[in-house]
Amino acid sequence: MELMVNGIQVHYEKEGQGRPLLLVHGNGEDHTIFKEAIAFLKDKYTCYALDSRGHGKSQRVKELHYEDMANDVVDFIKQLKLKDVVYYGFSDGGIAGLLAAMQCPEIKTLIVSGANLTPKGILFSTRFWMRGLYFVQKEEKMRLMLEEPNITKEMLSKIQARTLITVGSKDIIDPRETLLMKEAIPNADVMLLKGEDHESYIVHQERIGHIIDDFVKQNTTNEKK
């Protein structure tokens, strides 16, 4: 399916029934990484799996910026008139989710995996490799990760959604970055997954579907008490 949002055409797949759940992939990927998770989630949620701008079947752009990706998400929610939204974002999708949740009150539950607040939030060894790759290829998606995002504690304090931050014990994200997120977001929890790397429990994995569902159910139960 296609939808014009924020001035560009975005591709998305819709499947299931129930509370709206947006799933947004990481850098260089597309919505298909969530196939296995959606197979589990679709009986409880209306799953909207998006291709970010410049990715998958969505419109190509000259430059990529996380703020634009976040604005795409906000406009997507507005145009489809979605309410009580659960947002899940992996890596770049998580960054976009943080930025979107700052300005979109319809995002009530926010779950992000392997997200960073600044380029230095990625471990130095990985950034060193990324710089070398960008030097050779001059790829826009790589430039994005080397120069953005630039999210402050003050910005994070605007997020009102109930938030879960997940990170693997072998992740490429600096643990201090995850701790900063937890401290700055008013209603945030952290889940450390031992033995997992940046994507091992997410890409083409049903496990992330269980993590999403468990967090949503936990908070639904707490709200009823």
Contacts in CASP RR format, 6 or more apart in sequence:
PFRMAT RR
TARGET T0000
AUTHOR 0000-0000-0000
METHOD contacts of the structure
MODEL  1
MELMVNGIQVHYEKEGQGRPLLLVHGNGEDHTIFKEAIAFLKDKYTCYAL
DSRGHGKSQRVKELHYEDMANDVVDFIKQLKLKDVVYYGFSDGGIAGLLA
AMQCPEIKTLIVSGANLTPKGILFSTRFWMRGLYFVQKEEKMRLMLEEPN
ITKEMLSKIQARTLITVGSKDIIDPRETLLMKEAIPNADVMLLKGEDHES
YIVHQERIGHIIDDFVKQNTTNEKK
1 11 0 8 1.000
1 12 0 8 1.000
1 13 0 8 1.000
1 14 0 8 1.000
2 9 0 8 1.000
2 10 0 8 1.000
2 11 0 8 1.000
2 12 0 8 1.000
3 9 0 8 1.000
3 10 0 8 1.000
3 12 0 8 1.000
3 76 0 8 1.000
3 79 0 8 1.000
3 80 0 8 1.000
4 10 0 8 1.000
5 72 0 8 1.000
5 75 0 8 1.000
5 76 0 8 1.000
5 79 0 8 1.000
6 68 0 8 1.000
6 71 0 8 1.000
6 72 0 8 1.000
6 74 0 8 1.000
6 75 0 8 1.000
8 53 0 8 1.000
8 58 0 8 1.000
8 59 0 8 1.000
8 61 0 8 1.000
8 72 0 8 1.000
9 58 0 8 1.000
9 59 0 8 1.000
10 50 0 8 1.000
10 51 0 8 1.000
10 52 0 8 1.000
10 53 0 8 1.000
10 58 0 8 1.000
10 59 0 8 1.000
10 72 0 8 1.000
10 76 0 8 1.000
11 31 0 8 1.000
11 50 0 8 1.000
11 51 0 8 1.000
11 56 0 8 1.000
11 57 0 8 1.000
11 58 0 8 1.000
12 31 0 8 1.000
12 48 0 8 1.000
12 49 0 8 1.000
12 50 0 8 1.000
12 51 0 8 1.000
12 76 0 8 1.000
13 31 0 8 1.000
13 47 0 8 1.000
13 48 0 8 1.000
13 49 0 8 1.000
14 46 0 8 1.000
14 47 0 8 1.000
14 48 0 8 1.000
15 38 0 8 1.000
15 42 0 8 1.000
15 46 0 8 1.000
15 47 0 8 1.000
15 49 0 8 1.000
16 42 0 8 1.000
16 43 0 8 1.000
16 45 0 8 1.000
16 46 0 8 1.000
16 47 0 8 1.000
17 42 0 8 1.000
17 43 0 8 1.000
17 45 0 8 1.000
17 46 0 8 1.000
18 44 0 8 1.000
18 45 0 8 1.000
18 46 0 8 1.000
19 44 0 8 1.000
19 45 0 8 1.000
19 46 0 8 1.000
19 84 0 8 1.000
19 86 0 8 1.000
19 216 0 8 1.000
20 45 0 8 1.000
20 46 0 8 1.000
20 48 0 8 1.000
20 80 0 8 1.000
20 82 0 8 1.000
20 83 0 8 1.000
20 84 0 8 1.000
20 85 0 8 1.000
20 86 0 8 1.000
21 41 0 8 1.000
21 45 0 8 1.000
21 46 0 8 1.000
21 47 0 8 1.000
21 48 0 8 1.000
21 85 0 8 1.000
21 86 0 8 1.000
21 87 0 8 1.000
21 88 0 8 1.000
21 212 0 8 1.000
22 48 0 8 1.000
22 50 0 8 1.000
22 73 0 8 1.000
22 76 0 8 1.000
22 77 0 8 1.000
22 82 0 8 1.000
22 85 0 8 1.000
22 86 0 8 1.000
22 87 0 8 1.000
22 88 0 8 1.000
23 31 0 8 1.000
23 34 0 8 1.000
23 37 0 8 1.000
23 38 0 8 1.000
23 47 0 8 1.000
23 48 0 8 1.000
23 49 0 8 1.000
23 50 0 8 1.000
23 88 0 8 1.000
23 89 0 8 1.000
24 50 0 8 1.000
24 52 0 8 1.000
24 69 0 8 1.000
24 73 0 8 1.000
24 87 0 8 1.000
24 88 0 8 1.000
24 89 0 8 1.000
24 90 0 8 1.000
24 92 0 8 1.000
24 93 0 8 1.000
24 94 0 8 1.000
24 96 0 8 1.000
24 97 0 8 1.000
25 31 0 8 1.000
25 33 0 8 1.000
25 34 0 8 1.000
25 49 0 8 1.000
25 50 0 8 1.000
25 51 0 8 1.000
25 52 0 8 1.000
25 55 0 8 1.000
25 89 0 8 1.000
25 90 0 8 1.000
25 91 0 8 1.000
25 92 0 8 1.000
25 93 0 8 1.000
26 33 0 8 1.000
26 52 0 8 1.000
26 89 0 8 1.000
26 90 0 8 1.000
26 91 0 8 1.000
26 92 0 8 1.000
26 93 0 8 1.000
26 94 0 8 1.000
27 91 0 8 1.000
27 92 0 8 1.000
27 141 0 8 1.000
27 144 0 8 1.000
27 145 0 8 1.000
28 55 0 8 1.000
28 92 0 8 1.000
28 141 0 8 1.000
29 55 0 8 1.000
29 90 0 8 1.000
29 203 0 8 1.000
30 51 0 8 1.000
30 55 0 8 1.000
30 56 0 8 1.000
30 57 0 8 1.000
31 49 0 8 1.000
31 50 0 8 1.000
31 51 0 8 1.000
31 56 0 8 1.000
32 49 0 8 1.000
33 90 0 8 1.000
33 202 0 8 1.000
33 203 0 8 1.000
33 204 0 8 1.000
34 47 0 8 1.000
34 49 0 8 1.000
34 208 0 8 1.000
35 204 0 8 1.000
36 204 0 8 1.000
36 205 0 8 1.000
36 206 0 8 1.000
37 202 0 8 1.000
37 205 0 8 1.000
37 206 0 8 1.000
37 207 0 8 1.000
37 208 0 8 1.000
37 209 0 8 1.000
37 212 0 8 1.000
38 47 0 8 1.000
38 49 0 8 1.000
39 206 0 8 1.000
40 206 0 8 1.000
40 209 0 8 1.000
40 210 0 8 1.000
40 213 0 8 1.000
41 47 0 8 1.000
41 209 0 8 1.000
41 212 0 8 1.000
41 213 0 8 1.000
44 213 0 8 1.000
45 86 0 8 1.000
48 76 0 8 1.000
48 80 0 8 1.000
48 82 0 8 1.000
50 58 0 8 1.000
50 72 0 8 1.000
50 73 0 8 1.000
50 76 0 8 1.000
51 57 0 8 1.000
51 58 0 8 1.000
52 58 0 8 1.000
52 69 0 8 1.000
52 72 0 8 1.000
52 92 0 8 1.000
52 93 0 8 1.000
52 96 0 8 1.000
53 59 0 8 1.000
53 61 0 8 1.000
53 64 0 8 1.000
53 68 0 8 1.000
53 69 0 8 1.000
53 72 0 8 1.000
54 60 0 8 1.000
54 61 0 8 1.000
54 64 0 8 1.000
61 68 0 8 1.000
62 140 0 8 1.000
63 140 0 8 1.000
64 140 0 8 1.000
64 141 0 8 1.000
64 143 0 8 1.000
64 144 0 8 1.000
65 144 0 8 1.000
65 148 0 8 1.000
66 92 0 8 1.000
66 95 0 8 1.000
66 96 0 8 1.000
66 99 0 8 1.000
66 144 0 8 1.000
66 148 0 8 1.000
66 149 0 8 1.000
67 99 0 8 1.000
69 92 0 8 1.000
69 93 0 8 1.000
69 95 0 8 1.000
69 96 0 8 1.000
69 99 0 8 1.000
70 96 0 8 1.000
70 97 0 8 1.000
70 98 0 8 1.000
70 99 0 8 1.000
70 100 0 8 1.000
70 103 0 8 1.000
71 100 0 8 1.000
72 96 0 8 1.000
73 87 0 8 1.000
73 96 0 8 1.000
73 97 0 8 1.000
73 100 0 8 1.000
73 104 0 8 1.000
74 100 0 8 1.000
74 103 0 8 1.000
74 104 0 8 1.000
77 85 0 8 1.000
77 104 0 8 1.000
77 106 0 8 1.000
77 107 0 8 1.000
82 106 0 8 1.000
83 106 0 8 1.000
84 106 0 8 1.000
84 108 0 8 1.000
85 104 0 8 1.000
85 106 0 8 1.000
85 107 0 8 1.000
85 108 0 8 1.000
85 109 0 8 1.000
86 107 0 8 1.000
86 108 0 8 1.000
86 109 0 8 1.000
86 111 0 8 1.000
86 212 0 8 1.000
86 216 0 8 1.000
87 97 0 8 1.000
87 100 0 8 1.000
87 101 0 8 1.000
87 107 0 8 1.000
87 109 0 8 1.000
87 110 0 8 1.000
87 111 0 8 1.000
87 161 0 8 1.000
88 111 0 8 1.000
88 112 0 8 1.000
88 113 0 8 1.000
88 208 0 8 1.000
88 212 0 8 1.000
89 96 0 8 1.000
89 97 0 8 1.000
89 111 0 8 1.000
89 112 0 8 1.000
89 113 0 8 1.000
89 115 0 8 1.000
90 112 0 8 1.000
90 113 0 8 1.000
90 114 0 8 1.000
90 199 0 8 1.000
90 202 0 8 1.000
90 203 0 8 1.000
90 208 0 8 1.000
91 113 0 8 1.000
91 114 0 8 1.000
91 115 0 8 1.000
91 198 0 8 1.000
91 199 0 8 1.000
92 144 0 8 1.000
92 145 0 8 1.000
93 112 0 8 1.000
93 115 0 8 1.000
94 112 0 8 1.000
94 113 0 8 1.000
94 114 0 8 1.000
94 115 0 8 1.000
95 112 0 8 1.000
95 115 0 8 1.000
95 116 0 8 1.000
95 148 0 8 1.000
95 149 0 8 1.000
95 151 0 8 1.000
97 107 0 8 1.000
97 110 0 8 1.000
97 112 0 8 1.000
97 115 0 8 1.000
98 110 0 8 1.000
98 112 0 8 1.000
98 115 0 8 1.000
98 117 0 8 1.000
98 151 0 8 1.000
98 156 0 8 1.000
98 159 0 8 1.000
98 181 0 8 1.000
99 149 0 8 1.000
99 151 0 8 1.000
99 155 0 8 1.000
100 107 0 8 1.000
101 107 0 8 1.000
101 110 0 8 1.000
101 159 0 8 1.000
101 160 0 8 1.000
101 161 0 8 1.000
101 163 0 8 1.000
102 155 0 8 1.000
102 156 0 8 1.000
102 158 0 8 1.000
102 159 0 8 1.000
103 158 0 8 1.000
105 160 0 8 1.000
107 161 0 8 1.000
108 161 0 8 1.000
108 162 0 8 1.000
109 161 0 8 1.000
109 162 0 8 1.000
109 163 0 8 1.000
109 215 0 8 1.000
109 216 0 8 1.000
109 219 0 8 1.000
110 159 0 8 1.000
110 161 0 8 1.000
110 162 0 8 1.000
110 163 0 8 1.000
110 164 0 8 1.000
111 163 0 8 1.000
111 164 0 8 1.000
111 165 0 8 1.000
111 166 0 8 1.000
111 211 0 8 1.000
111 212 0 8 1.000
111 215 0 8 1.000
112 163 0 8 1.000
112 164 0 8 1.000
112 165 0 8 1.000
112 166 0 8 1.000
113 165 0 8 1.000
113 166 0 8 1.000
113 167 0 8 1.000
113 202 0 8 1.000
113 208 0 8 1.000
114 165 0 8 1.000
114 166 0 8 1.000
114 167 0 8 1.000
114 168 0 8 1.000
114 171 0 8 1.000
114 172 0 8 1.000
114 173 0 8 1.000
114 178 0 8 1.000
114 198 0 8 1.000
115 165 0 8 1.000
115 173 0 8 1.000
115 181 0 8 1.000
116 122 0 8 1.000
116 149 0 8 1.000
116 173 0 8 1.000
116 174 0 8 1.000
116 177 0 8 1.000
117 149 0 8 1.000
117 150 0 8 1.000
117 151 0 8 1.000
117 152 0 8 1.000
117 156 0 8 1.000
117 177 0 8 1.000
117 180 0 8 1.000
117 181 0 8 1.000
118 149 0 8 1.000
118 150 0 8 1.000
118 151 0 8 1.000
118 177 0 8 1.000
119 127 0 8 1.000
119 145 0 8 1.000
119 146 0 8 1.000
119 147 0 8 1.000
119 148 0 8 1.000
119 149 0 8 1.000
120 127 0 8 1.000
120 174 0 8 1.000
121 173 0 8 1.000
121 174 0 8 1.000
121 176 0 8 1.000
121 177 0 8 1.000
122 130 0 8 1.000
122 145 0 8 1.000
122 172 0 8 1.000
122 173 0 8 1.000
122 174 0 8 1.000
123 172 0 8 1.000
123 173 0 8 1.000
123 174 0 8 1.000
126 172 0 8 1.000
127 146 0 8 1.000
130 142 0 8 1.000
130 145 0 8 1.000
130 146 0 8 1.000
131 146 0 8 1.000
133 139 0 8 1.000
133 142 0 8 1.000
134 142 0 8 1.000
134 143 0 8 1.000
134 146 0 8 1.000
153 180 0 8 1.000
153 183 0 8 1.000
153 184 0 8 1.000
156 181 0 8 1.000
156 184 0 8 1.000
156 185 0 8 1.000
157 184 0 8 1.000
157 185 0 8 1.000
157 186 0 8 1.000
159 185 0 8 1.000
159 186 0 8 1.000
159 187 0 8 1.000
159 188 0 8 1.000
160 186 0 8 1.000
160 187 0 8 1.000
161 187 0 8 1.000
162 187 0 8 1.000
162 219 0 8 1.000
163 185 0 8 1.000
163 187 0 8 1.000
163 188 0 8 1.000
163 189 0 8 1.000
164 188 0 8 1.000
164 189 0 8 1.000
164 190 0 8 1.000
164 191 0 8 1.000
164 211 0 8 1.000
164 215 0 8 1.000
165 178 0 8 1.000
165 181 0 8 1.000
165 182 0 8 1.000
165 185 0 8 1.000
165 188 0 8 1.000
165 189 0 8 1.000
165 190 0 8 1.000
165 191 0 8 1.000
166 190 0 8 1.000
166 191 0 8 1.000
166 192 0 8 1.000
166 193 0 8 1.000
166 201 0 8 1.000
166 211 0 8 1.000
167 173 0 8 1.000
167 175 0 8 1.000
167 178 0 8 1.000
167 190 0 8 1.000
167 191 0 8 1.000
167 192 0 8 1.000
167 193 0 8 1.000
168 192 0 8 1.000
168 193 0 8 1.000
168 194 0 8 1.000
168 195 0 8 1.000
168 196 0 8 1.000
168 197 0 8 1.000
168 198 0 8 1.000
168 200 0 8 1.000
168 201 0 8 1.000
169 192 0 8 1.000
169 193 0 8 1.000
169 194 0 8 1.000
169 195 0 8 1.000
169 196 0 8 1.000
170 195 0 8 1.000
170 196 0 8 1.000
170 197 0 8 1.000
170 198 0 8 1.000
170 200 0 8 1.000
171 196 0 8 1.000
171 197 0 8 1.000
171 198 0 8 1.000
172 197 0 8 1.000
172 198 0 8 1.000
173 198 0 8 1.000
178 190 0 8 1.000
179 190 0 8 1.000
181 188 0 8 1.000
181 190 0 8 1.000
182 188 0 8 1.000
182 189 0 8 1.000
182 190 0 8 1.000
189 215 0 8 1.000
191 211 0 8 1.000
193 201 0 8 1.000
201 207 0 8 1.000
201 208 0 8 1.000
201 211 0 8 1.000
202 208 0 8 1.000
END
